[in-house]
Amino acid sequence: MKKKIIFYTMSTVFAAVCYITLSSRAGGGAALVGVDGTNATGQAAMGGGCNDCHGSSGSIAVSVELDSAGVPVTKYYPGLSYTLKISGTNSTSHTLPKFGFQVAVVKSAGAGTSAATSVGTMSSSGLPSGVQYTPNSASTCGVDVYEQNRALTATTGTGGSGTTYVVTGMPFTAPASGTGAIKIYGLVNAVNGNGSSSGDYSNYTSTPLTINEAYPLAISAISKQADIKCYPNPAFDFINVELNNADAARITVYAITGALLMEQNIDNSAAGLACFNISNLMPGMYLIKVATIDGEKTATFVKN
């Protein structure tokens, strides 16, 4: 009898803790109770994430993206600016109109274990409504995360099957050259909003997204020390490319994905100046490559 009483008491205490602390995670699991629900540190797989009290369901399909100008990329250029996106879809038969989330970015080596290390730079400014940046130093969850600071309303649908939960536009600066592959982990916790953890469904990315490092932007200097100037930068409708110490060049503009967008040749008669109309480009980071008889150089500009 004594053992049964002790077991009952421990179960009751655990349930109370789940209700009191975890059901109040609307303000962010990392910020409030130091929980990494993404599994970037292996917490979620060991029962230390949202699934410990909220229900676990593979029917909440979760995906993450690293975007440049709204386009998903599979490689990052060191030091350039991107945005993070997380998406979830309700495939259950339950009505789940609200949600929370977490996104973490870690170095590939050690990912999914307690040795996971955050890479790149997240920011507390320029965030979508209802989103906060919680650094590991302030949460002790093991990694830096983006997460909700209040219960978020479903992006599409009213909570039933097919309802989507999407957060996009979270700023991320790629890590320094030589970091190598990185992994993006994400969690979506779809909830019914009844004030407790019962009837909720939480799921993290079963396979984190791997983003490989692209070649460094810095290309060895042209022998004539050609100098590239791009202005204004950031730009709105037009970008000027000025090339000094070179007789002629082919100038090309690329999306961060590597897609060629436009090109122009300049020579002495053009006074080393090219002007591109970029009014139709989406906001984001772009590459400009200048090729001369002596070699190539690459520069970047931002379209606002």
N, C-alpha and C positions, 0 to 999 in steps of 0.2 A: 504493500500500500504506500509505503514511504517513497519508493521509487516512482510510482505513478504520480504522486503529488508533485515531486520535483520536476518530472517531465512536463507535467501540465503547466507548472509555474514558468519553466523556461520557455515553453511554446507561447504562453500568454505574453511574457515579456517581449519576445521577439516580434510577435504580431503588433504589440503596442509600439515598439520602436519603428517598425515599418510604417505604421499609420501616422505616427507623430512626425517622424523626420522625413521619410521618403515620400509620403503623400504630399508633403509641402515643397517638393523639389521644383515647383513651378518657377522658382527663382534661379534654377540652375543647380544640377547635382554636384558639379565641381565647386561652385562658389559656396554652396551651403554646407555640404557634407564631405567634400573632397573625393568625390566618386568619378572615376573614368569609366563611363558606360560604353565607350567606343571599342574597347578591347585592344587599344593600342599598347597598353601595358599588361595585357592578359587578365586584368581584373574581371571583366565581364564573363569570360569563359570559366573563371573560377568561382562564379557566384557573387562577385563583388560589385556588379553593375546594377542597372535598373531591373534586370530580369529576376533579381533576388526577391523582390516584393511585387513588382508589376509582372503581369503574365508575359511569358516569352512566346513569340509566334513568328515562324518563318513566313507567315502569310502577310506580314508587313515587309514588303520588298524595299530594300534600301540601296541607294547608289550614291556615289560622290563624284565630283568633277573638279578639275583644275581648268579654269577658263581664261582665255585671253580675248578681249573684245567680244565676249559672249560665245566664243567657240571653244569646245573642249580640246585640250592638248594632251599629248602623251609624253612630251619632253619639256623640260624647263630650261630657260636660259638664266644662268646665275645672276642674281641681283635685280632681275626685272620684276615688274609688278603684274600680278594676276588676281583673279578672284576665285573663291571657293564656293561650291554649290553642293547641296545635299537634297535628295529627293526620296520620298517614301510613298508607298501606295497601299491602301487598305484592301486586302483581299479576303478579309474575314466576313462573317455574317453579323458582326457587332457594329453598333453605331459609335463612332469615335471622332467627334467633331473638333477636338483640341489636340495639340501635340507639343512635345518638347524635343530637343535634339542636342547632339554634340558632334563636333568635328575636330579631329586632331591630325597633325602632320608630323611624322617622325622619320628619322633616318632608317633606311631599310635594314641595316645591321642592328639587331636587337629588337626589331619591331615585333610586337605581340608578346613581349616579355617585360619583366621588371627592369630590364636594361634599356628599354626604349628611351630615345632622346629626341626631344622636339627640335625641329630644324626650320629655317626660314623665319619670317617675321609676321606675326599677326598684329592687329592694331585695335585700339579702343576707340578710334575715330572713324568716321565714314561708314558706320555699320548700319545694316537694315534695321527698321523699327522692331523692337522686341528682342534684339540680339545683344549679347555682351561678350567681351573678351575676358576669360579667366585664366591668368597665367598660373603655372604650377607653383610659383613662389607664393601665391596668395591662396592656393587651394590644397596643396600637398597631394593632388591626385596623380602625380607622376608626369604629367604632360600639360602643355598649354592647350586650351580648347576655346572654340567658339561654342556658345550655348544660348538658350533662351534666358531672358530675365523675367518672363511671365508666361502664362499659358498662351500659346499661339493658336489662332484660328486656322482650320484647314484651308489650304490654298484653293482647291476646287472641291465641289461636292459638299454635302451636309453631314458627312460622317460615316455613311454607309459604304458598302463595297464599291471600290473604284475611286474613293476619295483620295486626294493627293495632299502631301505635306512637303512643301518646297521652300527652301531658304537659299537665296542666291546673292551675289554681290558682296561677299565677305572678303575684304582685302587681304592679300597675301603677297609678301615679297620673297622671291625665291632665294634659297641659301647661296652661300659663296661657292665659287668655282672649286671643284675637287670634292664636293660633298658626296657626289654619286647619287644612286637611286634613292628616292624617298617614297614613303607609303602614306596614303590618306585613309584614315578610318572615320566611320560615321555611325551614329546611332539615331534612330527615330523612336520616340515613345508616344504612341497614339493613345489618347485617353478619352474616357467618357465624361469626365468632368463632374463626377459625383462626390468629389472631396476625399476619396480614399483611393488606394491602389487597386481595389477589386474591379475586375472587368476591363482593365487596361491591357494593352499589348505593346511590348517593347522588342525591338530587334536591332542588331548591329550588322554592318556589312560582313557577310560571310567570307568574302574575299576582298581585302583592302585593295585600293587602286594604287598601282605602282607607276610612278612617273620617273623616267630616266633623265639624267642630266644631258643636255645637248652640248655641242662644242662651245667653248667660251666665245663671247662676242669679240674679245680683243684679238685682232688679227695683226700679224707682224707688220710693222710700218712699211709703207711704200718707200722705195729707195730714195725718191726725191723728196721724202717727208711731206707729201701732200697733206694739206690740212682741210678737214671737213667741218663746216659749220651748218647746223640746221636751226632755222629760226622762223617764226617764234616757236618756242618749245616750253610748255605745251602749245599745240596749235588747234585752230578751230576749223577754218575753211581752206587755208592754204599753208603749205610748208615750203620754205625756200631752202635750197641746198647750195651752199657756196663752197667752191673748191679752189684752193690756192696752191701754187707751186706744181701745177699739172697742166699740160697743154690740151689734153682731150680726155674724156671719160664717158663711160656708160653708167648711168645712175638708175638703180632699180629699187622699188619699194615692195617690201614683203610683209605679209601677215606674220605673226609670231609662230604660226603653224608651218611656215615655209612657203605658203602659196604666193606666187607672183601676182602683184596687183597692178603695177604700172611701171613704165620705164621711159627713159629719155636720154638722148645723147647730147653732150655739150662739147664745144671746141673753143678756140680762141675768139671766134666771132660772137660767142655767147657770153663772153667775159667771165667764164667760169661759174655761171649762175644758172640753176634750174629751179623752176617753180612748179609744184604739183597741186592740183585741186583735190583736196581730201574731204570735201564737204559730205560725200556719200559714204565715207568710212564710219564704222561704228567706233565709239570711244574705246580707247585701249592703247596698248604699246605696239609700235611697228618698227620694222628694221629698214634701214637704208643702206644699200651696198653700192660702193663706188669702185669701179674697175678701170684701171688705166693700163698703159703698156707696161708699167713697172710692177703691177700687183693689184691687190684689193684692200679696201678698208670697209669696216662696218660701223654704222652709228645707229642710234635709236631716237625715236621721238614719240611723244604722247599726243594722241588725238582726244580732245575734250568734247 
